[in-house]
Amino acid sequence: MFEQKLKVAMVSLTSCEGCYFSLLNLGNEFLEVADKINLIKFRLIEEKEHDENEKYDLTFVEGSPITKDNFTKLKSLRKRSKLLVALGGCAHTGGTYAMRNHTNKEEAMKYTYPENHKKIFNPNIVELAKIVKIDAIIPTCPINPEEFIRFVSHVLNEVDFKIVERPVCYECQLAGAECLLKKGEPCFGPIALGGCTAPCPRAGMPCQICRGPMKGINWDNFKKKIEKVMGSKKWERDYKEMLEIFNIKNLVNRKQKAENSHED
């Protein structure tokens, strides 16, 4: 155990801050965890001036780097943090902001800001790990707050934190949820990393793979099986669009390129 309380910062880039609100929804359970650490920076609890050069033992970063200030803040936090954690879907994969990567961004900017679109910073949205070194990831949009509690507990007890590699379908079955695929509806449950407790399928919504895919899954086999059951047109219409929602399409493309390069 650590001799002193860990100095912790909880920071947002461009985000809805939904991951942090999910923690506050825990109520006393979150306050009990906060009491075990030295929570120096967390805007949703209090707004005060902070030393911009302050160093942290543990920093959680929620959101996507979209503005120049976001990039500067992220790189500064990396230098000043012993452990830097990507918190939630936006930090993990680029999140919903990355949907812009799959559109004609320049045309959209011209339409929205016809007079000064060239002056506006307009980067592709990527996961934090493409910009700085990330020590751990707590995925999902928004995060499973219980997973956050377990992570902090593991850090305090100096135990490695690992997410069990099992699909969302496993959690659907535990909850007795009706299988959407059997109803002919699109769902990524068979290949999506579990740990979220499957709230979307349990509510009748498809798993949109916001936690990313499990390791070692075969995309081509999944695609072939879905096309066989539901038809190629449904894959083109539904699944490809779903892959863009949390930037999973980009992750898949990079994975396939890496595999093809390895084969060559």
Secondary structure as GFF3:
##gff-version 3
##sequence-region A 1 264
A	DSSP	beta_strand	7	12	.	.	.	ID=ss1
A	DSSP	alpha_helix	18	24	.	.	.	ID=ss2
A	DSSP	alpha_helix	28	34	.	.	.	ID=ss3
A	DSSP	beta_strand	38	42	.	.	.	ID=ss4
A	DSSP	beta_strand	56	62	.	.	.	ID=ss5
A	DSSP	alpha_helix	68	80	.	.	.	ID=ss6
A	DSSP	beta_strand	81	87	.	.	.	ID=ss7
A	DSSP	alpha_helix	89	93	.	.	.	ID=ss8
A	DSSP	three_ten_helix	95	102	.	.	.	ID=ss9
A	DSSP	alpha_helix	105	112	.	.	.	ID=ss10
A	DSSP	three_ten_helix	117	119	.	.	.	ID=ss11
A	DSSP	three_ten_helix	128	130	.	.	.	ID=ss12
A	DSSP	beta_strand	136	138	.	.	.	ID=ss13
A	DSSP	alpha_helix	145	156	.	.	.	ID=ss14
A	DSSP	alpha_helix	168	175	.	.	.	ID=ss15
A	DSSP	three_ten_helix	181	183	.	.	.	ID=ss16
A	DSSP	alpha_helix	199	202	.	.	.	ID=ss17
A	DSSP	alpha_helix	219	230	.	.	.	ID=ss18
A	DSSP	alpha_helix	232	234	.	.	.	ID=ss19
A	DSSP	pi_helix	235	239	.	.	.	ID=ss20
A	DSSP	alpha_helix	240	245	.	.	.	ID=ss21
A	DSSP	alpha_helix	248	263	.	.	.	ID=ss22
###
